[in-house]
Amino acid sequence: MIPRTKACLNDLLIAAAFLAMGFFLPGSILDKGFYAHLGGIAIGLGIGWMIKSIIAHTQLQKQPVKA
């Protein structure tokens, strides 16, 4: 389950921005050319950022709290 902390939601917002940039950059993802490569890179960054943030925040959530 995805944690509902402010930091996790911030990370997911950044990932969504990269994904949106990848989809809405000029030129299609399926076309050849420089803009298609930029779209693929942005989508890859978004997916990578999302996976990284989910893994990092679930590990933080599982750690015991030291009092």
N, C-alpha and C positions, 0 to 999 in steps of 0.2 A: 504494500500500500504506500502511496506517495504521502510523505509527511506534509502537514499543513502549517509549516512555520513560515515566517515572513521571508527568511533567507532562501528557503526552497522555492517559494512562489516567485521571488525575484529571479532566481536562476532559470526557472521554467519560462518566465517572460522573456529573458534574454534568448533562450533557445527558440522560442516561438518567433522572435524578431528575425533571427537568422533564417529560419525556415520560410518565413514570409518573404524575406529578401530574395531567397533562392527561387521562389515561385514567381515573383512579380518583377524580377529584373528584365530589362528589354531583351528580346530574343527568347526563343523557347529552350527548354531543357533538352529537347530532342534534336534541336538544330546543331549544326556544326559551327564552330567559330568560338571567338574569345568570350562572348557573352554567355554562351552555353556552359563554358568551363567555369565562369564566375558563379553561375547559378548552381552548378553541381558542388562547387566548393562551399558556398553558403549553406546549402542543404546539409552537406556533410558536417560542417561546423555545428549547425543546429542540432542534428541528431547526436553528435558526440557530446555536446554540452549538456543535452538532456540526460543522456545515459550517465555522464559523470556526476551530475547534480543529484540524480536519484540514488545512485550508489553511495555517494558521500553523505547525503542526508539520512539515509536509512541506517548507515553505520553509526552516525552520531546519535540517532534515536535509540539504538540498541545498547549503547554504552551505559553502564551503571553510573548513576549520579553520585559523586563523592561529596559528602557533607562534612 
